[in-house]
Structure formats: C-alpha cells, structure tokens
Amino acid sequence: MAVNEAEETFKRLATLPGVQGIIVMNNDGIPIRTTLPQNKTALYVGLIHGLAVKTKSAIKEMDHQNDLTFIRLRSHKDEVLIAPDKEFTMIVIQKPAIQ
C-alpha cells in the first residue's frame, strides 16, 4: 500500500460510525499516526505488535507460501481490526456491530 493510499484509508476509516480509534505503526512497533491519546496508543501498540509478529510467524510455519493479511479480535466491548502490510500495520478499534 502506497503512503497516499494509506493516508486516504486512514481519513476514510476515521469518519466511519463506531470507529473509536486508528493507529498506524511501523514494523518495529513504533506508532506513526494515531487518533488515540498517547497512553491508549502505547497500550494497543505494545499488545498488538507482539500478537501480529507471533501470528505472522505461526502462519508462515503452517504454510511457508502464505502470509498474514488480517486479524480480527472481537469482545463484548470492542472489536480490533489489524491489517499488517510490508512497511506498517494499521489498527482500527471500533464498537462491535450488534448481532
């Protein structure tokens, strides 16, 4: 994903109903852009960076020709969408849709 494309996606996602926050971090787990306060950003990045690294590794171990493209975590309170790319990872925190 190109930088301009990522910026447009960031802006579009920020306007969607239910979206509580968006974080873009680099592959070292350093936040590049966020809509959340610093303490919440640090919490999410600290937890999700490790999860994404381990999940990528597990996918590769199961099938070395496969790559991780998306992780979706859902609880009663929040839904966390994680989209890793080659240079960065986008994290979206949103209210879960009622089902």
C-alpha positions in Angstrom: 0.0 0.0 0.0 1.4 3.4 -1.0 1.7 6.2 1.5 -1.0 8.3 -0.2 -3.3 5.3 -0.3 -2.7 4.6 3.4 -3.4 8.3 4.2 -6.7 8.2 2.3 -7.7 4.9 4.0 -6.8 6.5 7.4 -9.0 9.5 6.7 -11.9 7.4 5.4 -11.9 5.0 8.3 -11.8 7.8 10.9 -15.1 9.1 9.6 -17.0 5.7 9.8 -19.6 5.3 12.6 -18.4 3.2 15.5 -14.7 3.8 14.9 -13.1 4.7 18.2 -9.5 5.0 17.2 -7.0 4.3 14.5 -3.3 3.6 14.9 -0.6 3.1 12.2 2.6 1.6 13.5 5.8 0.6 11.7 7.3 -2.9 11.7 9.3 -2.0 14.9 6.1 -1.3 16.8 6.5 2.5 16.8 3.3 4.5 16.3 3.5 6.7 13.2 0.0 8.1 13.3 -2.9 7.8 15.8 -6.2 9.3 16.7 -6.0 8.0 20.3 -4.4 9.5 23.4 -0.7 8.6 24.0 -1.4 6.2 26.8 -4.1 4.2 24.9 -1.9 4.2 21.8 1.0 2.8 23.8 -1.2 0.1 25.3 -2.6 -1.1 22.0 0.7 -0.9 20.1 2.5 -2.8 22.9 0.0 -5.6 22.9 -0.8 -5.9 19.2 2.7 -5.6 17.9 3.7 -8.8 19.7 0.5 -10.5 18.6 1.0 -9.6 15.0 4.6 -10.8 15.0 3.7 -14.1 16.6 0.7 -14.6 14.3 2.8 -13.9 11.1 5.3 -16.4 12.3 2.6 -19.1 13.0 1.1 -18.6 9.6 4.5 -18.9 7.9 5.2 -22.1 9.9 1.9 -23.7 8.9 2.4 -22.8 5.2 5.6 -21.1 4.2 4.0 -19.8 1.0 1.2 -18.0 2.9 1.2 -14.5 4.5 -0.9 -12.9 7.2 -3.3 -10.4 5.7 -5.8 -9.6 8.5 -6.6 -10.3 12.2 -10.0 -9.5 13.7 -10.4 -9.7 17.5 -13.8 -9.2 19.0 -15.1 -8.9 22.6 -18.3 -7.6 24.0 -16.8 -4.1 24.4 -14.6 -3.6 21.3 -13.6 -5.0 18.0 -9.9 -4.6 17.0 -9.1 -5.0 13.3 -5.4 -5.4 12.5 -4.1 -5.1 8.9 -0.4 -5.7 8.5 1.5 -4.6 5.4 5.1 -4.7 4.4 6.1 -1.4 5.9 3.4 -0.8 8.6 0.4 -2.1 10.4 -3.0 -0.4 10.7 -5.1 -1.0 13.8 -8.7 0.1 14.0 -10.6 -0.1 17.2 -14.4 0.1 16.8 -17.6 -0.8 18.6 -18.7 -4.2 17.5 -21.8 -4.5 15.3 -24.8 -5.9 17.1 -25.7 -9.4 16.0 
